[in-house]
Amino acid sequence: MIGSVLFLFLGLVLLLLGSNLLVTSTERFSSAYSISGFAASFFMIGIATSAPEIFVSIESALQNETVLAVGNSIGSNISNIALVFCLSVFFIKRKNKDMLLPKNMYTGMIILTLTLFILISFDHLFDAFDAFVLVIVFLTILFFLDRDEDKIDSHYKESSESFSLLKISLLSITGVLLLIYGSAYFINGATQIAILFGISSYTIGLTLTALGTSLPELAASIQSARKDRTDFIIGNIIGSNIFNIAIAASLAGLINSAFVNITEFIRDISVLFTVSIFFYMIIKSDKIIIKTLYSGVLVITYFVYIFFIFG
């Protein structure tokens, strides 16, 4: 038990260091090459913070636990919005600053989630065919992503120290490695503790593993909030949620198929759709009190939801 707690602590330290490096490198890259903050964070931070989910999914599938990968993807996406995004709102320096939402990115996230719901609801099975369909939908989403976000991104323009591509790359790689190892240590400790209490694989994936693999998103989003880069926060959340389903879950389905408890699945996917709606409402609201209130309600609701599952 003591060893597991030490793993948790070491994981948190590495996550904090890695997130700071990753956000800094993304900011420099976006500024140096005049790339939209949404696009830069969608790909750089979104993919990087989804790395733990991807590794967990592959490992789970190889151990014939693909259902854990499905639960992890859904649980991570719920956690990304209800916990990561909402907690980040409290760290934003200028809360009166408008949050802007790239509509194609958000729509793509909803479509991908809806596709997963339809595929699993049809035969209660997640397999290679489902994974193939999700990848096709994902590629279609990428094709239709907004490329005209200059007017949006100008909202976030800041003077920035010029970094060479080599330095940006080194910062990014170091940050990603620290995030991966930090998540691995945290998940290892949390899973060992959960197994001692006899918790099922799906529940571990939906809650503890999902929360653990969402820590990179949380660390990166809080760092972005401290820099007042709400475009990075939103791009990170949407990007991560899309990659969790399209890449992490799909890889598990390609490796190994699994039957999914449809009752639990419908319950959890319904929660994901609900928090996604609140995500939209928080971003679009122009009232500070509404953003804060909705964010607080979602954080509390998330922990009630977790308590309900374990109960």
C-alpha positions in Angstrom: 0.0 0.0 0.0 2.9 2.4 0.8 4.5 1.6 -2.5 1.3 2.4 -4.3 1.0 5.8 -2.6 4.6 6.6 -3.5 3.7 5.8 -7.1 0.8 8.3 -6.9 3.0 11.1 -5.5 5.8 10.6 -8.1 3.3 10.5 -10.9 1.8 13.8 -9.8 5.2 15.5 -9.7 6.1 14.3 -13.2 2.7 15.4 -14.5 3.2 18.9 -13.3 6.6 19.2 -14.8 5.6 17.7 -18.1 2.5 19.8 -18.5 4.4 23.0 -18.0 6.9 22.1 -20.8 4.2 20.9 -23.2 2.0 24.1 -22.8 5.1 26.3 -23.2 6.2 24.5 -26.4 2.7 24.7 -27.8 2.5 28.4 -27.1 5.9 29.0 -28.7 5.0 26.9 -31.8 1.7 28.6 -32.3 3.3 32.0 -32.1 6.4 31.3 -34.1 4.6 29.7 -37.1 1.3 31.7 -36.9 -0.8 28.6 -36.3 -4.2 28.8 -34.6 -4.0 28.2 -30.9 -7.0 25.9 -31.2 -5.3 23.8 -34.0 -1.9 23.7 -32.2 -3.5 22.6 -28.9 -5.8 20.2 -30.7 -3.0 18.3 -32.2 0.0 18.9 -29.9 -1.6 18.9 -26.5 -4.6 16.8 -27.5 -2.5 13.9 -28.8 0.1 14.2 -26.1 -2.4 14.1 -23.2 -4.2 11.2 -24.9 -1.0 9.1 -24.9 -1.8 7.4 -21.5 -5.3 6.4 -22.8 -3.7 5.0 -25.9 -1.1 2.9 -24.0 -3.8 1.7 -21.5 -6.1 0.7 -24.3 -3.4 -1.3 -26.2 -2.2 -3.0 -23.0 -5.8 -3.8 -22.0 -6.6 -5.3 -25.4 -3.5 -7.4 -25.4 -4.6 -8.8 -22.0 -8.1 -9.5 -23.3 -9.6 -6.6 -21.4 -10.8 -4.5 -24.3 -13.9 -3.6 -22.3 -11.6 -1.7 -19.9 -10.4 0.4 -22.8 -14.0 1.2 -23.8 -14.8 2.2 -20.2 -11.5 4.2 -20.0 -12.3 6.2 -23.1 -15.8 7.1 -22.0 -14.7 7.8 -18.5 -11.8 9.9 -19.5 -14.0 12.0 -21.8 -16.5 12.6 -19.0 -13.6 13.5 -16.7 -12.1 15.8 -19.2 -15.2 18.0 -19.3 -16.8 17.6 -15.9 -13.5 17.7 -14.0 -10.6 19.0 -16.1 -12.3 21.7 -18.0 -14.5 22.9 -15.1 -11.6 23.0 -12.7 -9.6 25.0 -15.2 -12.3 27.6 -15.4 -11.5 28.5 -11.8 -7.8 29.1 -12.7 -8.4 31.4 -15.6 -7.0 34.9 -14.7 -9.5 37.0 -16.7 -12.8 35.2 -16.1 -14.6 38.0 -18.0 -12.7 37.2 -21.2 -14.8 35.5 -23.8 -14.3 31.8 -24.5 -14.5 31.0 -28.2 -15.6 27.6 -29.6 -14.4 26.2 -32.9 -17.8 24.8 -34.0 -16.5 22.1 -36.4 -14.2 20.7 -33.6 -17.1 20.5 -31.2 -19.5 19.0 -33.7 -16.9 16.4 -34.6 -16.6 15.4 -31.0 -20.4 14.9 -30.7 -20.6 13.0 -34.0 -17.8 10.6 -32.9 -19.5 10.0 -29.5 -22.8 9.4 -31.2 -21.2 7.0 -33.7 -19.7 5.0 -30.8 -23.1 4.9 -29.1 -24.9 3.6 -32.3 -22.2 0.9 -33.0 -22.2 -0.6 -29.5 -25.9 -0.3 -29.0 -26.5 -2.3 -32.2 -25.0 -5.6 -31.1 -23.5 -4.9 -27.7 -20.1 -5.7 -29.2 -17.0 -3.6 -29.7 -14.8 -5.1 -32.4 -12.6 -4.3 -35.4 -15.5 -3.3 -37.6 -16.6 -0.7 -35.0 -13.0 0.5 -34.8 -12.8 0.8 -38.6 -15.9 2.9 -38.7 -14.7 5.2 -35.9 -11.4 5.8 -37.8 -13.3 6.7 -41.0 -15.5 9.2 -39.1 -12.3 10.6 -37.4 -10.6 11.2 -40.8 -13.8 12.8 -42.1 -13.8 15.1 -39.0 -10.2 16.1 -39.6 -11.0 17.0 -43.2 -13.8 19.4 -42.2 -11.9 21.0 -39.3 -11.9 24.8 -39.5 -8.9 26.3 -41.3 -10.1 29.9 -41.0 -9.6 30.5 -37.3 -7.3 33.5 -37.7 -10.1 35.8 -36.5 -10.6 33.6 -33.5 -7.0 33.2 -32.7 -6.3 36.9 -32.8 -8.3 37.0 -29.6 -5.3 35.3 -27.9 -2.3 36.9 -29.5 0.5 37.6 -27.1 4.1 38.7 -27.5 6.2 35.6 -27.2 9.9 34.9 -27.0 11.1 33.3 -30.2 12.1 29.6 -29.9 13.8 27.6 -32.6 12.0 24.5 -34.0 14.6 22.3 -32.4 14.1 23.8 -28.9 10.3 23.6 -29.3 10.6 19.9 -30.3 12.8 19.1 -27.4 10.4 20.8 -25.0 7.5 18.9 -26.5 9.2 15.5 -26.4 10.4 16.0 -22.8 7.0 17.2 -21.7 5.2 14.2 -23.4 7.6 11.7 -21.8 7.1 13.2 -18.4 3.3 13.1 -18.9 3.4 9.5 -20.0 5.6 8.3 -17.1 3.7 10.4 -14.6 0.4 8.9 -15.7 1.9 5.4 -15.7 3.1 5.8 -12.1 -0.2 7.2 -11.0 -2.3 4.6 -12.8 -0.1 1.8 -11.5 -0.6 2.9 -7.9 -4.3 3.6 -8.3 -5.0 0.3 -10.0 -3.1 -1.7 -7.4 -5.2 -0.1 -4.6 -8.4 -0.7 -6.6 -7.7 -4.4 -7.1 -7.2 -4.9 -3.4 -10.8 -3.8 -3.0 -12.1 -6.2 -5.6 -13.3 -3.6 -8.1 -14.3 -4.8 -11.6 -12.2 -4.1 -14.8 -14.9 -2.0 -16.4 -15.4 0.1 -13.3 -11.6 0.5 -12.9 -11.4 1.7 -16.5 -14.4 4.0 -16.1 -13.2 5.7 -12.9 -9.7 5.3 -11.5 -7.9 4.6 -14.8 -10.0 7.2 -16.6 -9.2 9.8 -13.9 -5.6 8.8 -13.9 -5.2 9.1 -17.7 -7.0 12.5 -17.5 -4.4 13.9 -15.2 -2.2 15.1 -18.2 -5.2 17.0 -19.5 -5.9 18.5 -16.1 -2.2 19.5 -15.6 -2.0 21.0 -19.2 -5.3 22.8 -18.9 -4.5 24.4 -15.5 -1.1 25.5 -16.9 -3.0 27.0 -19.9 -5.4 28.7 -17.6 -2.6 30.3 -15.7 -1.3 31.7 -19.0 -4.8 32.8 -19.8 -4.9 30.6 -22.9 -8.5 29.4 -23.0 -8.0 28.4 -26.6 -5.4 25.9 -25.4 -7.9 24.5 -22.8 -10.7 24.1 -25.3 -8.5 22.7 -28.0 -6.9 20.3 -25.5 -10.3 19.0 -24.2 -11.9 18.5 -27.6 -8.8 17.1 -29.2 -8.2 14.7 -26.3 -11.9 13.5 -26.3 -11.7 12.9 -30.1 -8.4 11.0 -29.9 -9.6 8.9 -26.9 -12.4 7.4 -29.0 -11.0 7.5 -32.5 -7.5 6.3 -31.6 -7.3 4.8 -28.1 -10.6 2.8 -28.2 -10.2 1.9 -31.8 -6.8 0.4 -31.4 -8.2 -1.8 -28.6 -11.1 -2.9 -30.9 -8.7 -3.7 -33.7 -6.6 -5.9 -31.4 -9.4 -7.7 -29.6 -13.2 -7.6 -29.5 -15.3 -7.5 -26.4 -18.9 -7.6 -25.3 -20.1 -4.5 -23.4 -22.6 -4.4 -20.6 -25.2 -2.3 -22.5 -26.9 -1.1 -19.3 -23.7 0.4 -17.9 -22.7 1.7 -21.4 -26.0 3.6 -22.0 -25.8 5.1 -18.5 -22.3 6.3 -19.0 -22.6 7.5 -22.6 -25.7 9.5 -21.5 -23.6 11.2 -18.9 -21.0 12.0 -21.5 -23.6 13.6 -23.8 -25.0 15.6 -20.9 -21.7 17.0 -19.8 -20.9 17.8 -23.4 -24.0 20.0 -23.6 -22.9 21.8 -20.4 -19.4 22.2 -21.9 -21.0 24.1 -24.8 -23.2 26.2 -22.5 -20.3 27.2 -20.3 -18.2 28.3 -23.3 -21.0 30.2 -24.9 -22.2 32.0 -21.7 -21.1 35.6 -21.5 -21.8 35.8 -17.7 -19.0 35.0 -15.2 -21.5 33.8 -12.6 -23.0 31.3 -15.0 -19.6 29.9 -16.1 -18.6 29.6 -12.5 -21.9 28.1 -11.3 -22.2 25.5 -14.1 -18.5 24.5 -13.6 -19.0 24.1 -9.9 -22.2 22.0 -10.4 -20.5 19.8 -12.9 -17.5 19.1 -10.7 -19.8 18.2 -7.8 -22.0 16.1 -10.1 -18.9 14.2 -11.3 -17.9 13.1 -7.9 -21.5 12.2 -7.0 -21.5 10.1 -10.3 -18.3 8.4 -9.2 -19.7 7.7 -5.8 -22.8 6.3 -7.3 -20.8 3.9 -9.5 -18.8 2.6 -6.6 -21.9 2.4 -4.4 
